[in-house]
Amino acid sequence: MTVNSLRLEGSTALITGATGGIGRAIAHALHDRGAAVILTGRRLDVLEELARELDDRVEVVGADLASRQDLERLAGRTEVDVLVANAGLPAAGRLQTFGPRELDRALDVNVRAPMQLTLALLPQMLERGRGHLVYVSSLAGKVASGGSSVYSATKFAIRGFGYSLSEELRGTGVGVTTVYPGFIRDAGMFHESGTKLPRGIGTRTPADVANAVVEGIERNRAEIDVAPFSLSSGAKVFGVSPPVMSRITRLLGADRVSEQLETGQRDKR
Ligand SMILES: NC(=O)c1ccc[n+]([C@@H]2O[C@H](COP(=O)([O-])OP(=O)(O)OC[C@H]3O[C@@H](n4cnc5c(N)ncnc54)[C@H](OP(=O)(O)O)[C@@H]3O)[C@@H](O)[C@H]2O)c1
């Protein structure tokens, strides 16, 4: 059976990282489209506040995605039509500044959790012949620059996982979308870091990411960038010639941006 898109109205969506800047926007967007939402994150008070804003068709599940027990509990849900694997740690900074536990946590939250949730939730979607999997990667999953080896590794991993799955699941009724935000202003991990971008580097909003998630689900698009043309074309150049793009990003001040992110996102490891 081939299904090209999924209708959100009447569907149930599990959203990880719902307490974050982008996750909140995704929760609002899917709920506005008529989906029931299951919101997860570690901070129960923030989840409950969001649930009050949404009012109906909402359930809150506190879970630490680095905990195998919590992950198994989430993975046991049986009514999920849409998974939005959005939770993520910024994991910014040079490799030698990480401790082994910090490295494990980044891999657990950014890579292991989305893969294990997919493995657990996919059979029910395939049985119904209907479902959608969304992964929030990053342009750092298409372009690797200095000072983000751990973060980039996790986001490149999700790119490979999502794209391969979108091919693997063709014709099953289960769609796959991977979303690649650039720098997101107003809320979320980049905004909270206080990092100043070089002049001319544009940003997008959490609502833009949420709209891309909706578009990915409704039009079954495999990959969507959420970034100004200059940044997403830079990602294309990196795909063809990493050294050329690295020279350009260095000239544009990538090292200063990385240093600010390492300091400003240290508390989120
Ligand atoms: N903001 C940007 O500029 C940007 C750009 C590109 C990609 N992204 C990606 O977009 C996604 C959302 O980022 P954001 O900007 O909204 O960041 P954020 O505001 O820092 O939110 C991160 C979310 O991940 C959750 N999370 C972190 N560790 C967790 C854990 N151990 N267990 C369960 N949940 C955990 C947090 O929930 P709790 O703290 O409640 O646990 C929070 O909801 C991430 O995957 C990020 O890599 C963001």
The ligand as a MOL file (V3000), in Angstrom:
LIG
                    3D

  0  0  0     0  0            999 V3000
M  V30 BEGIN CTAB
M  V30 COUNTS 48 52 0 0 0
M  V30 BEGIN ATOM
M  V30 1 N 17.8990 25.8830 18.6160 0
M  V30 2 C 18.6080 25.7310 17.5150 0
M  V30 3 O 19.1800 26.7260 16.9870 0
M  V30 4 C 18.7130 24.3770 16.8510 0
M  V30 5 C 19.3660 24.3050 15.6100 0
M  V30 6 C 19.4940 23.0710 14.9960 0
M  V30 7 C 18.9510 21.9380 15.5750 0
M  V30 8 N 18.3300 22.0300 16.7750 0 CHG=1
M  V30 9 C 17.7760 20.7970 17.3500 0
M  V30 10 O 16.4350 21.0120 17.7070 0
M  V30 11 C 16.0690 20.1560 18.8010 0
M  V30 12 C 15.3910 20.9870 19.8810 0
M  V30 13 O 16.3150 21.9630 20.3350 0
M  V30 14 P 15.8980 23.2790 21.1390 0
M  V30 15 O 16.5680 24.4290 20.4980 0
M  V30 16 O 14.4300 23.3110 21.3710 0 CHG=-1
M  V30 17 O 16.7050 22.9990 22.4920 0
M  V30 18 P 16.2740 23.1460 24.0310 0
M  V30 19 O 15.3850 24.3240 24.2100 0
M  V30 20 O 17.5410 23.0430 24.7930 0
M  V30 21 O 15.4000 21.8430 24.2310 0
M  V30 22 C 15.9910 20.5640 24.2840 0
M  V30 23 C 14.9250 19.5640 24.6280 0
M  V30 24 O 15.5280 18.2700 24.7400 0
M  V30 25 C 15.0950 17.6990 25.9660 0
M  V30 26 N 16.1210 16.8540 26.5700 0
M  V30 27 C 17.4280 17.1320 26.7670 0
M  V30 28 N 18.0060 16.1360 27.4420 0
M  V30 29 C 17.0470 15.2210 27.6870 0
M  V30 30 C 17.0230 13.9690 28.3610 0
M  V30 31 N 18.1080 13.4390 28.9600 0
M  V30 32 N 15.8460 13.2930 28.4250 0
M  V30 33 C 14.7310 13.7970 27.8660 0
M  V30 34 N 14.6890 14.9790 27.2020 0
M  V30 35 C 15.8370 15.6700 27.1280 0
M  V30 36 C 14.8380 18.8830 26.8940 0
M  V30 37 O 13.8750 18.5070 27.8620 0
M  V30 38 P 14.1310 18.5230 29.4570 0
M  V30 39 O 15.1850 19.5340 29.7480 0
M  V30 40 O 12.7840 18.8420 30.0330 0
M  V30 41 O 14.5420 17.1550 29.7250 0
M  V30 42 C 14.2420 19.8880 25.9400 0
M  V30 43 O 12.8690 19.6830 25.8060 0
M  V30 44 C 17.3710 19.4820 19.2480 0
M  V30 45 O 17.4500 18.1830 18.7250 0
M  V30 46 C 18.4490 20.3620 18.6410 0
M  V30 47 O 19.6620 19.6600 18.4300 0
M  V30 48 C 18.2000 23.2320 17.4360 0
M  V30 END ATOM
M  V30 BEGIN BOND
M  V30 1 1 1 2
M  V30 2 2 2 3
M  V30 3 1 2 4
M  V30 4 1 4 5
M  V30 5 2 4 48
M  V30 6 2 5 6
M  V30 7 1 6 7
M  V30 8 2 7 8
M  V30 9 1 8 9
M  V30 10 1 8 48
M  V30 11 1 9 10
M  V30 12 1 9 46
M  V30 13 1 10 11
M  V30 14 1 11 12
M  V30 15 1 11 44
M  V30 16 1 12 13
M  V30 17 1 13 14
M  V30 18 2 14 15
M  V30 19 1 14 16
M  V30 20 1 14 17
M  V30 21 1 17 18
M  V30 22 2 18 19
M  V30 23 1 18 20
M  V30 24 1 18 21
M  V30 25 1 21 22
M  V30 26 1 22 23
M  V30 27 1 23 24
M  V30 28 1 23 42
M  V30 29 1 24 25
M  V30 30 1 25 26
M  V30 31 1 25 36
M  V30 32 1 26 27
M  V30 33 1 26 35
M  V30 34 2 27 28
M  V30 35 1 28 29
M  V30 36 1 29 30
M  V30 37 2 29 35
M  V30 38 1 30 31
M  V30 39 2 30 32
M  V30 40 1 32 33
M  V30 41 2 33 34
M  V30 42 1 34 35
M  V30 43 1 36 37
M  V30 44 1 36 42
M  V30 45 1 37 38
M  V30 46 2 38 39
M  V30 47 1 38 40
M  V30 48 1 38 41
M  V30 49 1 42 43
M  V30 50 1 44 45
M  V30 51 1 44 46
M  V30 52 1 46 47
M  V30 END BOND
M  V30 END CTAB
M  END
